[in-house]
Amino acid sequence: MNFLELSKQRYSARNYSSNMIEQEKLDYILECARFAPSAVNYQPWHFFIVKSDEQKLLVQQSYPREWFTEAPLYIVVCADSSISWVRKSDHKNHSDIDAAIATEHICLAATEQGLGSCWVCNFNSDMLKNNLHLAANMYPVAIISLGYVKQAPEKPSQRKAITEIVSTL
């Protein structure tokens, strides 16, 4: 499958079977994330794999949606602002951007492996940080629900036309 086909197949999955993900697939997905690009190659990310029921409940408290509880596994993508590149002109810390790139690598790799994923950002960040006992310099960027999908959507989401999003200068 080429990259465009993979990109078209990926969607935000919001229904999961209870089947656990094979360790080989999870290892592959994490290896893809490990090779994501980052500013100055600082790699300011950390991935928390949440499998146990007890830990899943702590994550679910920060995002209490029914569909979310179906996922057999979560990956909490965190950024470490103390080890990331900072742009000199405006002091923009790129840890969030780098973590976002790694997050999408996870979602695309999951799609390639026949798994569904959903990139969740609408969570209570302070609660999640406290529940996971994150260090002061570490903060959650995204929660990825991951698993086998019970039913794929019938039609893909609408995308803007290329002419709406591209300008030639």
ZAMARGU-4260 file (C-alpha; in steps of 0.2 Angstrom, whole numbers, plus 5000, padded with zeros to 4 digits):
<rodrens>
0) 5000/5000/5000 | 5007/5017/4996 | 5007/5032/5008 | 4991/5040/5000 | 4981/5024/5002
5) 4987/5022/5020 | 4982/5041/5023 | 4965/5038/5016 | 4962/5022/5026 | 4966/5030/5043
10) 4951/5038/5052 | 4946/5041/5070 | 4940/5024/5077 | 4927/5026/5090 | 4921/5007/5093
15) 4933/4993/5097 | 4932/4975/5100 | 4938/4967/5116 | 4952/4958/5107 | 4969/4963/5114
20) 4983/4969/5102 | 4997/4957/5099 | 5014/4963/5107 | 5022/4962/5090 | 5010/4974/5082
25) 5012/4986/5097 | 5031/4985/5096 | 5030/4989/5078 | 5019/5004/5081 | 5031/5011/5094
30) 5046/5008/5083 | 5038/5018/5070 | 5035/5032/5083 | 5053/5031/5088 | 5058/5036/5071
35) 5047/5051/5069 | 5056/5067/5065 | 5059/5080/5079 | 5066/5097/5079 | 5085/5095/5080
40) 5082/5077/5083 | 5079/5080/5102 | 5065/5067/5102 | 5056/5075/5117 | 5043/5062/5119
45) 5038/5048/5131 | 5025/5035/5127 | 5015/5028/5142 | 5007/5011/5137 | 4991/5009/5147
50) 4984/4991/5148 | 4979/4987/5165 | 4961/4990/5170 | 4967/5001/5185 | 4978/5012/5175
55) 4964/5013/5161 | 4952/5020/5174 | 4964/5033/5178 | 4965/5039/5160 | 4947/5037/5157
60) 4944/5049/5172 | 4952/5063/5161 | 4941/5059/5146 | 4924/5051/5152 | 4917/5045/5135
65) 4908/5029/5134 | 4916/5024/5117 | 4933/5027/5124 | 4931/5014/5138 | 4929/5001/5124
70) 4948/5002/5119 | 4959/4988/5125 | 4974/5000/5126 | 4979/5018/5127 | 4995/5026/5122
75) 4997/5043/5132 | 5009/5053/5122 | 5019/5065/5133 | 5031/5079/5129 | 5046/5084/5139
80) 5048/5103/5137 | 5065/5103/5146 | 5073/5093/5132 | 5065/5100/5116 | 5071/5113/5104
85) 5066/5131/5107 | 5066/5143/5092 | 5077/5158/5096 | 5066/5172/5087 | 5051/5169/5098
90) 5055/5156/5111 | 5043/5144/5104 | 5046/5127/5112 | 5043/5113/5099 | 5040/5099/5111
95) 5021/5099/5107 | 5024/5099/5088 | 5037/5085/5090 | 5025/5074/5101 | 5011/5078/5088
100) 5022/5071/5074 | 5025/5055/5084 | 5007/5054/5088 | 5002/5053/5069 | 5016/5040/5066
105) 5007/5029/5079 | 4990/5032/5071 | 4997/5028/5053 | 5007/5013/5059 | 4991/5006/5068
110) 4981/5008/5052 | 4994/4999/5042 | 4994/4985/5056 | 4975/4983/5054 | 4971/4992/5070
115) 4960/5007/5073 | 4965/5022/5083 | 4958/5039/5089 | 4969/5054/5093 | 4961/5062/5108
120) 4965/5079/5114 | 4949/5085/5123 | 4955/5078/5140 | 4958/5086/5157 | 4976/5088/5155
125) 4979/5093/5174 | 4970/5077/5180 | 4979/5066/5168 | 4996/5073/5173 | 4991/5070/5191
130) 4984/5053/5188 | 5000/5047/5179 | 5012/5056/5192 | 5021/5065/5178 | 5036/5076/5182
135) 5034/5095/5181 | 5043/5096/5164 | 5032/5082/5156 | 5015/5085/5150 | 5002/5075/5140
140) 4999/5080/5122 | 4987/5066/5116 | 4979/5050/5121 | 4978/5037/5108 | 4964/5024/5109
145) 4970/5008/5100 | 4962/4992/5096 | 4953/4981/5083 | 4938/4990/5076 | 4921/4982/5078
150) 4913/4992/5063 | 4922/5004/5051 | 4912/5020/5046 | 4902/5017/5030 | 4909/5032/5021
155) 4925/5042/5024 | 4924/5060/5031 | 4924/5074/5019 | 4940/5082/5015 | 4942/5100/5008
160) 4947/5102/4990 | 4965/5104/4986 | 4961/5121/4979 | 4955/5127/4996 | 4970/5122/5006
165) 4985/5126/4994 | 4991/5143/4987 | 5005/5145/4976 | 5015/5161/4979
</rodrens>
